[in-house]
Amino acid sequence: MSMRRTLLQIALLSIAIILSGCAIDTSIRSPNQDSRVRYLIIHFTQLDFGNSVRVLTDGKSDRRVSSHYLVGVDPPKIHRLVDENRRAWHAGKSYWQNDTALNATSIGIEIVNMGDDAESGVNFADYPAAQIDVVLALVKDIASRHAIAPHRILGHSDIAPQRKTDPGPKFPWRRLAEAGLIPWPDPMLIDASRARLGPTPPNAVWFQERLAAVGYETPRTGTFDEATRRVIASFQMRYRPAQYDGLADSETAAILDVAARTDGWLIREPDGRWVSYDFYHD
């Protein structure tokens, strides 16, 4: 009886609201709006598919995590675990270009990949081509629907370099650039920068200032401490994955010199042309 009474009360209240003129009129809309989603963050699970599902859907553990999407490996099927209009718990403590707590403004994609699992001896597992094809299609779809700026498609290691290494150096960021999904430092400017800087890399202050300019949360200690090396390694895994030791070598310096410039970026158009991209424009 109490349940029926409650339902009746709700119905009467709804009618009262409508009759009192509080109904919401949606016929007038402002053009001054965009999606709440500003970032797309890519991860690897560091687990097989079964354990990935278990961890990402466990609502009882002390350390609950989730992601909007999980991309399997065999087959590379896309699983939606959290609706896009809901906040998934995938980014954790995070930072990019002065934005923090990126769970609230991002969509997360977890890719089934063993990553850098020290216990099993895996030193960054490869991503099968079929899986990457699926990931690229998913990234393109999400970025298009939410109008996510290409420079806000990031890896977990970009937004949390002190804690994370995913999606790792085997993730083909260059393929995303070739697909026109993310910008890439201009290779001609990199060559010119390498010639100008010479074989001796700049000091720690120089590296820290430019990493911060790109968007990384970077220490300002003036030394190549462990925290700074982790940020350098994250940058290298994305833009110079052949060597990601976190050491400030001259090649990394040349790439970073261009990446920190407002005019240092290119993006590929659908017709195949590479055109200038303003990395720092919102």
Beta strands, then each sheet from edge to edge (+ up, - down):
strand 1: 39-44
strand 2: 69-71
strand 3: 78-80
strand 4: 95-96
strand 5: 99-100
strand 6: 106-111
strand 7: 153-155
strand 8: 184-185
strand 9: 265-268
strand 10: 274-277
sheet 1: 3+ 2- 6- 1- 7-
sheet 2: 4+ 5-
sheet 3: 8+ 9- 10+
end
